[in-house]
């Protein structure tokens, strides 16, 4: 059976989009779960047949619109953020849409195995786009086509160039509602080139990174500053690297303290895969457990003596100061009384009062022209 025509998909989107929520991600009046780029991707998708691959569906707008328009379609989904995956499930439950024909696909060289059509929300990172496009071109059906959309303000001509490395033909749609779609066809399979790795001499570490991992194979300057304070952190049998990214903090802590075990946690599939690769490249994988999680949701309360945090301030394309307080509250729950939270943040953000309120007594351990490092001790309740 052929997939529903575009008008049916758009009718489903128009009906469902106002009811979609971002939960459990950050929600605010200017942070939406669906926008015009989702609608344009559905409009430009063409004939889908009875199976489709969807990549980067932030909170389920594309997937759920397709299910509502054609309940018997089979959909494979890849979402980097675990919050997006959970939001899709929660939105489906709220809307009464069963997910028995939806399957989630891991990041990797067989990302879109056998797919004839791939619908995608464009990532902002060109490296993320390169890894995804390479995976699609290598594993999709020979005549596969990619329909990738986004908001015009977040798109660049370089995205066309990235897609052109992996597809014979790349064209752009007309802009509509400040959104645009790139069409790519004629996959050009290449050997996998992700994750990438870089040897650093100061500090001495090999960093591995998948395309969507923050800072790639470099060491971001906030993390680099926090690393200076590793010797000052309390002795602990176990520790947590919260929002671990590529796992630099977890790996360095494990290497500097041979007896410690570290849990590294991040909500991004690309970050988790990167952190595992970084730990392995530095011979500490046996003492670094990497977990994909929304904050510290899977960690028991009062279970950690030491937590390290370089909090993110992006939710997708949006800059927001609402992420850090959620992570700080998680850290407060998971720290044992007397346990330490070491945090690095842009000084202008002024997190210290929040740390005092949520965690406990907080001192400034260091400050440079851009960043502040604090150490907070978990108060007894």
ChimeraX attribute file (.defattr): number of C-alpha atoms within 10 A of each C-alpha:
attribute: neighborCount
match mode: 1-to-1
recipient: residues
	/A:1	10
	/A:2	12
	/A:3	22
	/A:4	20
	/A:5	16
	/A:6	19
	/A:7	12
	/A:8	18
	/A:9	24
	/A:10	21
	/A:11	14
	/A:12	21
	/A:13	24
	/A:14	13
	/A:15	13
	/A:16	17
	/A:17	21
	/A:18	12
	/A:19	13
	/A:20	22
	/A:21	22
	/A:22	22
	/A:23	16
	/A:24	15
	/A:25	21
	/A:26	16
	/A:27	14
	/A:28	10
	/A:29	5
	/A:30	7
	/A:31	18
	/A:32	15
	/A:33	23
	/A:34	22
	/A:35	17
	/A:36	17
	/A:37	24
	/A:38	29
	/A:39	26
	/A:40	23
	/A:41	24
	/A:42	26
	/A:43	16
	/A:44	18
	/A:45	21
	/A:46	14
	/A:47	12
	/A:48	20
	/A:49	14
	/A:50	14
	/A:51	18
	/A:52	22
	/A:53	28
	/A:54	24
	/A:55	24
	/A:56	21
	/A:57	25
	/A:58	25
	/A:59	28
	/A:60	29
	/A:61	25
	/A:62	28
	/A:63	27
	/A:64	29
	/A:65	25
	/A:66	26
	/A:67	23
	/A:68	23
	/A:69	20
	/A:70	19
	/A:71	17
	/A:72	16
	/A:73	20
	/A:74	21
	/A:75	21
	/A:76	19
	/A:77	25
	/A:78	22
	/A:79	24
	/A:80	22
	/A:81	25
	/A:82	19
	/A:83	22
	/A:84	24
	/A:85	20
	/A:86	19
	/A:87	22
	/A:88	27
	/A:89	18
	/A:90	19
	/A:91	21
	/A:92	20
	/A:93	12
	/A:94	12
	/A:95	14
	/A:96	10
	/A:97	15
	/A:98	14
	/A:99	17
	/A:100	10
	/A:101	13
	/A:102	17
	/A:103	12
	/A:104	14
	/A:105	17
	/A:106	14
	/A:107	18
	/A:108	19
	/A:109	20
	/A:110	17
	/A:111	25
	/A:112	30
	/A:113	16
	/A:114	17
	/A:115	21
	/A:116	18
	/A:117	25
	/A:118	24
	/A:119	26
	/A:120	25
	/A:121	21
	/A:122	24
	/A:123	23
	/A:124	16
	/A:125	15
	/A:126	19
	/A:127	19
	/A:128	20
	/A:129	19
	/A:130	23
	/A:131	24
	/A:132	27
	/A:133	24
	/A:134	28
	/A:135	25
	/A:136	30
	/A:137	32
	/A:138	23
	/A:139	20
	/A:140	23
	/A:141	17
	/A:142	16
	/A:143	13
	/A:144	20
	/A:145	24
	/A:146	28
	/A:147	25
	/A:148	27
	/A:149	27
	/A:150	23
	/A:151	21
	/A:152	15
	/A:153	9
	/A:154	12
	/A:155	19
	/A:156	11
	/A:157	7
	/A:158	10
	/A:159	19
	/A:160	18
	/A:161	14
	/A:162	18
	/A:163	28
	/A:164	20
	/A:165	18
	/A:166	25
	/A:167	24
	/A:168	12
	/A:169	15
	/A:170	21
	/A:171	14
	/A:172	14
	/A:173	13
	/A:174	10
	/A:175	13
	/A:176	14
	/A:177	12
	/A:178	12
	/A:179	22
	/A:180	22
	/A:181	30
	/A:182	21
	/A:183	21
	/A:184	24
	/A:185	21
	/A:186	18
	/A:187	26
	/A:188	17
	/A:189	18
	/A:190	14
	/A:191	9
	/A:192	13
	/A:193	12
	/A:194	20
	/A:195	20
	/A:196	14
	/A:197	18
	/A:198	15
	/A:199	14
	/A:200	13
	/A:201	8
	/A:202	8
	/A:203	13
	/A:204	10
	/A:205	19
	/A:206	20
	/A:207	26
	/A:208	29
	/A:209	29
	/A:210	27
	/A:211	23
	/A:212	24
	/A:213	24
	/A:214	21
	/A:215	13
	/A:216	23
	/A:217	23
	/A:218	18
	/A:219	20
	/A:220	13
	/A:221	12
	/A:222	18
	/A:223	20
	/A:224	16
	/A:225	19
	/A:226	23
	/A:227	17
	/A:228	12
	/A:229	15
	/A:230	15
	/A:231	11
	/A:232	9
	/A:233	15
	/A:234	12
	/A:235	13
	/A:236	16
	/A:237	14
	/A:238	18
	/A:239	26
	/A:240	29
	/A:241	25
	/A:242	29
	/A:243	25
	/A:244	31
	/A:245	30
	/A:246	31
	/A:247	30
	/A:248	28
	/A:249	26
	/A:250	29
	/A:251	30
	/A:252	18
	/A:253	24
	/A:254	24
	/A:255	18
	/A:256	11
	/A:257	15
	/A:258	11
	/A:259	11
	/A:260	16
	/A:261	21
	/A:262	25
	/A:263	20
	/A:264	32
	/A:265	28
	/A:266	26
	/A:267	22
	/A:268	25
	/A:269	23
	/A:270	26
	/A:271	31
	/A:272	28
	/A:273	24
	/A:274	32
	/A:275	33
	/A:276	22
	/A:277	24
	/A:278	28
	/A:279	29
	/A:280	17
	/A:281	17
	/A:282	17
	/A:283	14
	/A:284	21
	/A:285	19
	/A:286	11
	/A:287	20
	/A:288	28
	/A:289	18
	/A:290	25
	/A:291	23
	/A:292	22
	/A:293	21
	/A:294	22
	/A:295	21
	/A:296	25
	/A:297	14
	/A:298	12
	/A:299	18
	/A:300	11
	/A:301	15
	/A:302	15
	/A:303	15
	/A:304	25
	/A:305	22
	/A:306	26
	/A:307	25
	/A:308	27
	/A:309	23
	/A:310	22
	/A:311	23
	/A:312	18
	/A:313	15
	/A:314	13
	/A:315	16
	/A:316	12
	/A:317	11
	/A:318	10
	/A:319	12
	/A:320	15
	/A:321	16
	/A:322	16
	/A:323	17
	/A:324	20
	/A:325	15
	/A:326	18
	/A:327	20
	/A:328	24
	/A:329	17
	/A:330	20
	/A:331	29
	/A:332	27
	/A:333	21
	/A:334	24
	/A:335	25
	/A:336	19
	/A:337	19
	/A:338	15
	/A:339	25
	/A:340	30
	/A:341	28
	/A:342	23
	/A:343	25
	/A:344	24
	/A:345	25
	/A:346	18
	/A:347	15
	/A:348	9
	/A:349	10
	/A:350	11
	/A:351	19
	/A:352	21
	/A:353	12
	/A:354	15
	/A:355	24
	/A:356	16
	/A:357	14
	/A:358	20
	/A:359	25
	/A:360	23
	/A:361	16
	/A:362	20
	/A:363	15
	/A:364	13
	/A:365	16
	/A:366	15
	/A:367	15
	/A:368	10
	/A:369	7
	/A:370	12
	/A:371	19
	/A:372	23
	/A:373	24
	/A:374	22
	/A:375	24
	/A:376	24
	/A:377	23
	/A:378	27
	/A:379	18
	/A:380	10
	/A:381	5
